[in-house]
Amino acid sequence: GGGASKSPLKKRATKKEDKKEEAASAPAELSPEEKLRALLKAKQDEEAAQARKRKEYQGEVVKMEKLIKQMASRNQNFTFDAKGDVVLVNELPGDKLPTPTVFTRSALIPTPPVQLDPPFVQPEQAGAGVDPAKIFTPSETVQPPAAESHVLVSGVTLKEGTVTKAGPPEEKDPLRMTRREYETMVEMETLMGGGSLRKIDEAPPPVSPDEAAP
C-alpha cells in the first residue's frame, strides 16, 4: 500500500455533448400559436393598465368636485397649485392697506456738468433763424386756436378744421417780372406795331467794329 494514488482526470466533452449544451442554453423558438398568445397577453395587459388609469382619473375628478363643493359651502376663496393642493386666499380690505405713496427721506447728489475741451466747444450762431415773436403770439392761459395765435406771411394759407386763414397778398416788385409777363408784353408790343421790344431769340447778331467801318 505505499504506492502513489492516481489523480482523477476530467473526461473531455465530445462534440455531441457540446451541441446538447448549446441547444439547452439557447431559447427555443416560439411557435406561431405561442407568438399569438404572447401578443394577446401584451394587448390585454395594456388595456388593463389604461383601465386602471381611467379609474384613477375619475376618482380624482370626483374627489376634486367634492372638495370644491365643500370649500364653496364655507364661502372661502381658494385656488389650486401646480400639484393640485388647495391654497386658501385671504382677501385684504382696501381701506386697511397703506397709501400707494410712501414718503421717504432721500436726496440725490447733483451731477457736475461735463466740461468740454475748448476746441470742441462751438460758439452759438447769432441771429440765426426767425424771431418767434414775429410769427407766434404765446397765451398765458389756454392755448388759443392756431388761426388766432399765428401771424401768417404772404403766400401762406392755414386750415384748421372749418377755419381758413390766408396771409396778406403778395406785393409785386415793380423792378421784376416773370417770363410769362415778359412774353405777354412782347406780344402786345408786336400787335400794336411798336416793335421796340423783341424777344431774345429774334435779336440780330452782334456786329464787329471792322464790319461797321466804311
C-alpha positions in Angstrom: 0.0 0.0 0.0 2.6 2.8 -0.1 2.1 3.4 -3.8 1.1 6.9 -5.1 -2.6 7.3 -5.9 -3.6 8.5 -9.4 -5.4 11.8 -9.6 -8.7 11.6 -11.4 -8.7 13.1 -14.9 -11.6 15.1 -16.3 -13.3 13.5 -19.2 -13.1 15.5 -22.3 -16.6 16.5 -23.7 -17.4 15.2 -27.1 -18.9 17.2 -30.0 -22.4 15.7 -29.4 -22.4 16.8 -25.8 -21.3 20.4 -26.8 -24.2 20.6 -29.2 -26.7 19.5 -26.5 -25.4 22.1 -24.1 -25.7 24.9 -26.7 -29.3 23.7 -27.5 -30.2 23.8 -23.8 -28.8 27.3 -23.2 -30.3 28.9 -26.4 -34.0 29.9 -26.0 -36.3 27.7 -28.0 -38.0 29.5 -31.0 -41.7 30.2 -30.3 -44.3 28.6 -32.4 -47.0 30.7 -34.2 -49.6 29.8 -31.6 -47.2 30.9 -28.8 -46.4 34.2 -30.5 -50.1 34.9 -30.9 -50.7 34.1 -27.2 -47.9 36.5 -26.3 -49.3 39.3 -28.4 -52.7 38.8 -27.0 -51.4 38.9 -23.4 -49.4 42.1 -24.1 -52.6 43.7 -25.5 -54.7 42.6 -22.5 -52.1 44.0 -20.1 -52.0 47.4 -21.9 -55.8 47.6 -21.9 -55.9 46.7 -18.2 -53.3 49.5 -17.4 -55.4 52.0 -19.4 -58.5 51.0 -17.5 -56.7 51.5 -14.2 -55.6 55.0 -15.3 -59.1 55.9 -16.3 -60.5 54.7 -13.0 -57.8 56.7 -11.0 -58.6 59.8 -13.1 -62.3 59.5 -12.5 -61.7 59.0 -8.8 -59.5 62.2 -8.7 -62.3 64.1 -10.5 -64.9 63.0 -8.0 -62.6 63.9 -5.1 -61.9 67.4 -6.6 -65.6 68.1 -7.2 -66.4 67.1 -3.6 -63.6 69.4 -2.3 -64.9 72.3 -4.4 -68.4 72.0 -3.1 -67.1 71.7 0.4 -65.0 74.9 0.1 -67.8 76.8 -1.6 -70.2 76.0 1.2 -67.8 77.7 3.6 -67.6 80.9 1.5 -63.9 80.5 1.4 -61.8 81.8 -1.5 -59.3 79.2 -2.7 -57.3 78.0 -5.6 -55.1 75.1 -6.6 -51.3 74.9 -7.0 -49.4 73.0 -9.7 -49.6 69.8 -7.6 -53.4 70.0 -7.1 -53.2 71.0 -3.5 -55.7 73.6 -2.1 -54.4 77.1 -1.5 -56.6 79.4 0.7 -56.9 83.0 -0.5 -57.4 85.7 2.2 -58.7 89.0 0.9 -57.4 92.1 2.5 -59.8 95.1 2.9 -58.8 98.0 0.8 -59.3 100.6 3.5 -56.7 99.0 5.7 -54.0 98.9 3.0 -51.2 101.6 3.1 -51.4 104.5 0.8 -49.7 104.0 -2.6 -47.4 107.0 -2.0 -44.8 106.4 0.7 -42.8 109.4 1.7 -39.2 108.6 2.3 -36.3 110.9 3.0 -33.9 110.7 0.1 -31.6 113.1 -1.7 -29.8 112.9 -5.0 -26.2 114.2 -5.3 -26.2 116.7 -8.1 -24.1 115.6 -11.1 -21.5 118.2 -12.0 -21.7 119.4 -15.6 -19.5 117.8 -18.2 -16.6 120.1 -19.0 -15.7 120.0 -22.7 -12.4 120.9 -24.2 -12.2 124.4 -25.7 -11.6 123.1 -29.3 -14.8 121.1 -29.1 -17.0 124.0 -27.9 -18.8 125.5 -30.8 -19.9 129.2 -30.5 -23.6 129.9 -30.8 -24.7 131.3 -34.1 -26.0 134.8 -33.5 -29.0 135.9 -35.5 -29.8 132.5 -36.9 -33.4 131.8 -37.7 -36.5 134.0 -37.4 -37.7 135.8 -34.2 -40.6 133.7 -32.8 -42.3 136.9 -31.5 -42.9 138.0 -35.1 -44.8 134.9 -36.2 -46.3 133.5 -32.9 -48.2 135.0 -30.0 -48.0 133.0 -26.8 -51.0 132.7 -24.5 -50.8 132.9 -20.7 -54.0 130.9 -20.1 -55.4 128.4 -22.6 -53.8 127.7 -25.9 -55.8 129.6 -28.5 -56.6 128.3 -32.0 -53.8 128.3 -34.4 -55.7 130.7 -36.7 -55.7 133.3 -33.9 -52.2 132.8 -32.5 -50.2 132.5 -35.7 -49.3 135.5 -37.9 -49.1 134.4 -41.5 -46.9 135.8 -44.1 -47.8 136.4 -47.8 -48.4 133.2 -49.8 -49.2 131.0 -46.7 -52.7 129.6 -46.1 -53.6 128.0 -42.8 -56.5 125.5 -42.5 -57.7 124.4 -39.0 -61.0 122.5 -39.1 -63.5 124.6 -40.9 -61.5 127.8 -40.4 -59.2 129.0 -43.3 -56.9 131.9 -42.8 -54.6 133.3 -45.5 -51.7 135.7 -45.2 -51.5 139.1 -46.8 -51.4 139.3 -50.6 -48.0 139.2 -52.2 -46.5 142.5 -53.0 -45.4 142.8 -56.6 -41.9 144.1 -57.2 -42.0 146.8 -59.9 -38.4 146.1 -60.9 -39.0 142.4 -61.6 -41.3 140.4 -63.9 -41.9 136.8 -64.7 -41.0 135.2 -68.1 -44.7 134.9 -68.9 -45.3 138.6 -68.2 -42.4 139.4 -70.4 -43.7 137.3 -73.3 -47.1 138.8 -72.9 -45.7 142.3 -73.1 -43.6 141.4 -76.2 -46.7 140.0 -77.9 -48.7 143.2 -77.1 -45.9 145.4 -78.5 -45.8 143.3 -81.7 -49.6 143.5 -82.2 -49.5 147.3 -81.6 -46.8 147.6 -84.2 -44.2 149.2 -82.0 -41.6 146.6 -82.2 -39.5 148.4 -79.7 -39.2 145.2 -77.6 -38.3 142.0 -79.3 -37.7 138.5 -78.0 -34.2 137.5 -77.2 -34.1 134.8 -79.8 -35.1 137.3 -82.5 -32.4 139.9 -81.8 -29.9 140.5 -84.6 -26.4 139.1 -84.3 -23.7 141.5 -82.9 -21.7 143.4 -85.5 -17.9 143.6 -85.1 -16.1 147.1 -85.3 -14.3 146.0 -88.5 -17.6 145.3 -90.3 -19.2 148.5 -89.1 -16.3 150.7 -90.5 -16.8 152.0 -94.1 
